[in-house]
Amino acid sequence: MTDCGCDKARRDLEEYLRHEVCKTEHADITEHLENCAACQQEALVAKTLTDVVARACKETAPEQLRDQVLARLREAQAAH
């Protein structure tokens, strides 16, 4: 394996975190991240952000809030 360098690691980071790169690229980026503190930090931030967004997408609004939003939408539609 060869160190792919910061530019490639950062360019392909999102795909890497979603396991959307081939095995060779995955291994090269993994090796780079093991040896580059700056890219490790960027990968941590990207992973944390991805995890937070994924959790937020799984949450549902309280029923009362949902009802209020739907009522307002109906009012807005009726006004037009």
N, C-alpha and C positions, 0 to 999 in steps of 0.2 A: 504494500500500500504506500501511497505517497500523500504527503500533506497537500491538500488542495488549495490552501491559502485563504486569507481572510475574505478577499473579494468573492470567491466562489462560495465559501461557507455562508456568508451573509446573504448573497443573492439567492441561494437555494434553501435558506433556513426554514421558511414556512413549509415548503414541500417535504423537507427532511423531518420536521416535527410531526407531519401528518403521514409519514412513511410512504411518500409518493415519489421517492427517488429510487433508482435501481440499487441493488445490493452493493455494487462497487462504489458508487457515489456515497451511499449511506456510510460505508466503512471509511471512506476518505474524510468525510465531514466529521464523523465521530472521532477519528484520529486527530483532526485539526482542533476540535473542541476540547479534547483532553489536554492539549498543549498550548492553548491560547486563551489567556484569562479574559481578554476583551471580548472575544467571540462567545466564550462561556457566559459572560454577563449578558450579552445580547440575546443569547439562546434562552437564558433563564427568564428574561423579561418577556420575550415572545411566548414562551411556554405558559407563563403565569397569565398573561393577557388572554391567550387562547382558552385556558382552563376557566377563567372568570367569565368570559363570554359564553362558553358552553354551559356553565352552570346557570347563568342568567336566562338563557334560552329555554331551560327546562322548568323554570319557575312560572307559576301562573298567578294572575292578578286575583285578589280577593273577589268573591262573588258580588259584593256590594259595589265595588269599584267598576267591575264589568258592567253591571246594570246601569250605573250612572253614565258611563261612556256611551253605551248603546242608546240610552234615552236622549243624550245630547246629540248624537248622530241623527237620530230620527227627527228631532226638532230642527236641526240644520237642513235636513232633506226636505222637510215640510215647508220650510221658509222659502225654498227655491222653486 
